Amino acid sequence: MDFGIFNLMTLRDAAKPRREIIEETTALVQQAEEIGIDVAWFAEHHFSNYSMSPSPLMMASYMAGKTSKIDLGAAVLVLPLYHPMRVAQEVALLDIQSGGRARVGLGSGYQKHEFDRYGIHLDDRTERTLEYWEVLDQALNTGKVAFDGTFVKVPPTELALTPTRKIAPLYVTGNNPKILERAARSGAVIFMTAGYLGSQGLFGIYDRVCDGLGKLGVDPKTVKTGIQQYIHVTDDKDDALKAADCARYVARLVTALRQPETAVDGYMIREVPIPSEPDLETFRDNIIIGNAEYVAERMAAEIRRLNASHYNCFFQFGALPYEMAKNSLERFGKDVLPLLTKELGPLDKIGVPDRVAA
């Protein structure tokens, strides 16, 4: 099992310089590298303040020049919005630039607001994803592509740029049965997040994924899982509620983006309470906010329950002030990681599927 840092790069104050967001993200990724986090992930979202990262591969490439050890990847590429041949070349270029540190996460997307502006039908997302994934798989693993699909056709092509090593596993989001089947067949990590619903939400998603895999005739114990969770390490009750407010802000934006029409003022999503919105204390209690011992205990429980092979930590969520994120990340490295190792034992023994362990 290994750890990641997730970078959504949300804009809450329209007056904040965009360069400042990039600088804060850079500093946090460099700090994460110093404390031993394994991979920095960058989101992909378009045309709103939800994320200032429309191109995760560009962010990863930029970070390649700012770091030396930490892996760098997209969490996730919204695959239907690309031509897969371009993705293949850019992933290969990132891997070469970074000295073999590229990781790849794939998703089919969910935001109609984005798809409409690219002229792509949201209803086609699953079939597009499966076709594009096949092209990407050929390109990254063989350096040669020939594909005749409904949404993409590629004549026999040999690529001049290929990764420095096999980029595996891929990390895949989504619970569509076709996506799950493809993920299980290819040995991908199934990436899960429950947002503000926290641990119980994650457990519910995991159980549904396992049920879906079972219906496909796949033993869930043979599939790798990855989880993403809000993390904020603090001893201060006021800081805890400030962090909870930032998580609530993300929840409100996500809820708006899941609507058939997203209410925006320009590019700023209108912040309105979500239906049946819980109080701020519930947000705090759902996600993982607290002192080092509490955070380690909650994380260990999730890791055990889900047998996670990857744990992606969301430190600067909802435009959380940089100093708060920085202090939390420092405490995570200094206090939480040692507690997790003590509690769980060797991390390389965790999250190994049965077929690999055998």
Buried (B, 14 or more C-beta within 10 A) or exposed (E): BBBBBBBBBBBBEEEBEEEEBBEBBBBBBBBBBBBEBBBBBBBBBBBBBBBBBBBBBBBBBBBBEBBEEBBBBBBBBBBBBBEBBEBBBBBBBBBBBBEEBBBBBBBBBBBBBBBBEEEBEBEBBBBBBBBBBBBBBBBBBEBEBEBEBEBBEBEEBEBEBBBBEEBBBBBBBBBBEBBBBBBBEBBBBBBBBBBBBBBEBBBEBBEEBBEBBEEEEBEBEBBBBBBBBBBBBBEEEEBBBBBBBBBBBBBBBBBBBEEEEBEBEEEBBEEEEBEEBBEBEBBBBBBBBBBBEBBBBBBBBBBEBBBBBBBBBBBBBBBBBBEBBBBBBBBBBEBBBEBBEEBBEEBEEBBBBEEEEE
